[in-house]
Amino acid sequence: MKSLELLAPARNLHCGIAAINSGADAVYMGPPAFGAREAAGNSLDDFARLVTYAHRYWVKVYATVNTLLRDEEIPAAVRLIHQLYAIGVDAVIIQDVGLLECDLPPIPLTASTQMHNHTPERVAFLERVGFHRAVLARELSFDQIRAIRQAAPRIELEVFVHGALCVSYSGQCFMSYALGGRSGNRGQCAQPCRKAYTLRDRSGRVLVHDRHLLSLRDLNRAEHLHELAQAGITSFKIEGRLKDETYVSNVTAYYRNRLDEVLGRTGARKSSSGTSRGGFTADPDKTFNRGYTDYFLRGERTPMSSPETPKMVGPPVGRAVSVQGNEVLLDRGSDIGPGDGLCFFDRNQKLRGSTVNRVKGRTVELQSADGLESGITVHRNHDHGFLLDIRKNRPRRTIAIAFTVRQDATGLRLCVKDEEGLQAEAAQEGLIPMSRKPEQGLATIRKQLSKSGDREFLCTDVHCDLEAVPFLPRAAWNALRRRALEALSRERERHRPRLATERGLDHTPFPETELSYRGNVLNTRAETFYRRHGVKQIEPAAESGLDLHGRAVMCSRYCLKFELGFCPQVGRPPVPPEPLTLEDHEGNHFRLQFDCTACQMTVFLARRSNSAASHRQKKDRLKRLQQASGPSSFQARPKPGKL
């Protein structure tokens, strides 16, 4: 039977446990180094704790070792992967193919979306060289996913279904590095796509002033899980390794409910064990989001940007009728409460907000109502009561079990069976007296066996297969129950599903014979890998110190011409003279190039501000000093052997 996986993010151990309790089948978390979110690293001790907790429920734990690596970093990255394997991590997500040239443990490898997994040829190549799973590009449509599934029938396919979107193809954005030396491919992205820009045409005429033109809405594919499963997806991934516990709990619980509906319709099963019970009513609209898009999934273009602000605005709660000091009269009643956060766009279209002090009818007192005027629509972007409900009412994840008590010639036997059908037993041997009060004795047996304490099990039935009711003290029944559950835990660990992996030297040709800096080859081992697979020309990665002036720093399926109504494919709008340019507040200029046949937009660095250039020059000087004792590019270095 096909299994489907809900994969949730974990900023830290607490977020990971919250995700598991909310119904995740797997979680992904960043280790101490080399994760694509530098601010979300975790100790190996925390990984070990998360693995122990997760494996009780057959939940898998994946480690993100998905940055580009310099030559001197590879030995440490390999040691880290060995350590992660030793503590029981189920798979490692990587970007740098140089690791495939190293002596890795037999741990399954997932090809990060940073590897630009966007064509059938690329994913089929990953399958042949030994990747267990590929995380597909977010930009793919149903038809493109189906084509990949047909070309690569064995590899598992993972797709993002919720969370923040990079405007660029993942792994193909160099804007942050070009401006300040902070590489997204090294886990240090400064998110320049969330800044405000002014758009000009060829003559310098301002088309759009000071808007967040590259900032996208968040992904939400909750309505398309069934179609994604039919297209060949096995893992449904929530983005958010920088998000807090409330966000992770809320969004995971919501998608657990939606994916369970798909399981009921398709006959597939979830890939983990146990059920989340109790807790709050999930609503992803009430935790951080920028509005939603399904992002090309249906093969069509729809508006997908969030140009007003990269922050959360939230649903409208009313329009200001009057403002007296910090008191605001709204045009309708709502469930606004003290501690809520309200926001609005002022007359200059700048987002402003404040916290609610108290509410009386339709009048709301804010800590500050500066900038709020009558006629302005007010939104709630912080629902204090909802978030408090999440914190107070965490779901509990349990595994259903049933006990059977029976007697034989040697004494009592307590058999326990879990929801997967696994069984274990414990025995109380020797002569056991019979109860003088059978009904009371049966009640005691059922009461003591139904207890679960702080374990992961929930007793749903106690069956007494007895001719006479035995008498044991409560402590003895408790001890018998504990021994039976310990035996069941060992049995569950023996049967816990494990991912298989097969890797070896393979000479399958890579789909391309030339790689530019956008191929992200930063070390000699990655170069060795690609040359062995038929690539003839390899340019070093941007992070090797390339000057990106005049080069593409972003390639995107998102298109400003479409978003602003200039697309020649949609009617015959007046198209401003090109090239169009973007300018940020620091004075950086970017030239836009449009490929209407491929429906893509490419962003080139046209001019860097003096402050950005000075910062970058300092970083480049430091890098040259660090490399002064060795060769300046990986092509000149000797070919390595196995680590």
RAHU-V285077 format. One line per field, one symbol per residue. ss: DSSP state (H for helix, E for strand, L for the rest). phi: phi as a letter, one per 20 degrees, with the letter a starting at -180 (. if undefined). burial: b if it has 24 or more other C-alpha atoms within 12 Angstrom, else e. A space follows every 10 residues. Layout:
ss = ???
phi = ???
burial = ???
This chain:
ss = LLEEEEEEEE LLHHHHHHHH HLLLLEEEEE LLLLLLLHHH ELLHHHHHHH HHHHHHLLLE EEEEELLLLL HHHHHHHHHH HHHHHHLLLL EEEELLHHHH HLLLLLLEEE ELHHHLLLLH HHHHHHHHLL LLEEELLLLL LHHHHHHHHH HLLLLEEEEE EEELLLLLLL LLLLHHHHHH LLLHHHLLLL LHHHLLEEEE LLLLLEEEEE ELLLLELEEE LHHHHHHHHH HLLLEEEELL LLLLHHHHHH HHHHHHHHHH HHHHHHLLEE LLLLEEELLL LLLHHHLLLL LEELLLLLLL LLLLELLLLL LLLLLEEEEE EEEELLEEEE LLLLLLLLLL EEEEELLLLL EEEEEEEEEE LLEEEELLLL LLLLLLEEEE EELHHHHHHH HHLLLEEEEE EEEEEEEELL EEEEEEEELL LLEEEEEEEL LLLELLLHHH HHHHHHHHHH LLLLLLEEEE EEEEELLLLE LLLHHHHHHH HHHHHHHHHH HHHHHLLLLL LLLLLLLLLL LLLEELHHHL LLLHHHHHHH HHLLLLEELL LHHHLLLLLL LEEEEELLLH HHHLLLLLLL LLLLLLLLLE EEEELLLLEE EEEEELLLLE EEEEEEELLH HHHHHHHHHH HHHHHHLLLL LLLHHHLLLL LLL
phi = .fdddeddec fbgfffffff feofebccbe fgbmefcgec ecffffffff fgfffgdmee cddedddfde gfefgfffgf ffffffeoge acecdefgff edeeffdgdd egffemeccg fffffgffeo ffbcefgfff egffffffgf fcfeffddcf cbpfdefegf nddcffffec neeffdncge lffeeecddc egenffebdl cefdeefefb dgecffffff fofdcddefq fdeeffffff ffffffffff ffgfednfcf eccncecmnd efbffddgad ncbelmgemc ecgbecffae efdnffdqdf ebccmdecee ebfbegcgnf ddbaeffeme fcaaefebcc meededfbdg necfnefddd dbegffffff fecffdecdf ccdcdbdbfe qecddccefe nfcbbccdeo fdfeffcgff ffffgfffff fcleeeecfd acddececef dcggffffff ffffffffgf ffffdgfcee bccafcdgff fcdccegffl ddbffffggf ffdneedcef fgffofeefn dfdacbffcf fffendfffd mcffeffefe cdcefenfdc edcddffelc cdddfebeff ffffffffff ffffffegec febffeeffe eff
burial = eebbbbbbbb bbbbbbbbbb bbbbbbbbbb bbbbbbbbeb bbebebbbeb bbbbbbbbbb bbbbbbbbbb bebbbebbeb bbbbbebbbb bbbbbbbbbb bbebbbbbbb bbbbbbbbbb bbbbbbbbbb bbbbbbbbbb bbebbbebbe ebbbbbbbbb bbbbbbbbbb bbbbbbbbbb bbbbbbbbbb bbbbbbbbbb beeeeebbeb bbbbbbbbbb bbbbbbbbbb bbbbbbbbbb bbbbbbbbbb bbbbbbbbbb ebbeeeeebb bbbbbbbebb bbbbbbbbbb bbbbbbbeee bbbbbbbbbb bbbbbbbbbb eebeebbbbb eeeeebbebb bbbbbeeeee bbbbbbbebe ebbbbbeebe bbbeebbbbb bbbbebbeeb eeebbbbbbb bbbbbbbeee ebbbbbbbbb ebbbbbbbee eeeeeeeeee bbebbbebbb bbeebbbbbe bbebeeeebb bbeeeebbeb bbbbbbbbbe ebeeebeebe beeeeeebeb eeeebebbbb bbbbbbbbbb bbbebeebbb bbbbbbbbbe bbbbbbbbbb bbbbebbeee eeeeebeebb bbbbeeebbb bbbbeeeebb bbbbbbbbee ebbeebeeee eeeeeeeeee eebbbeeeeb eee
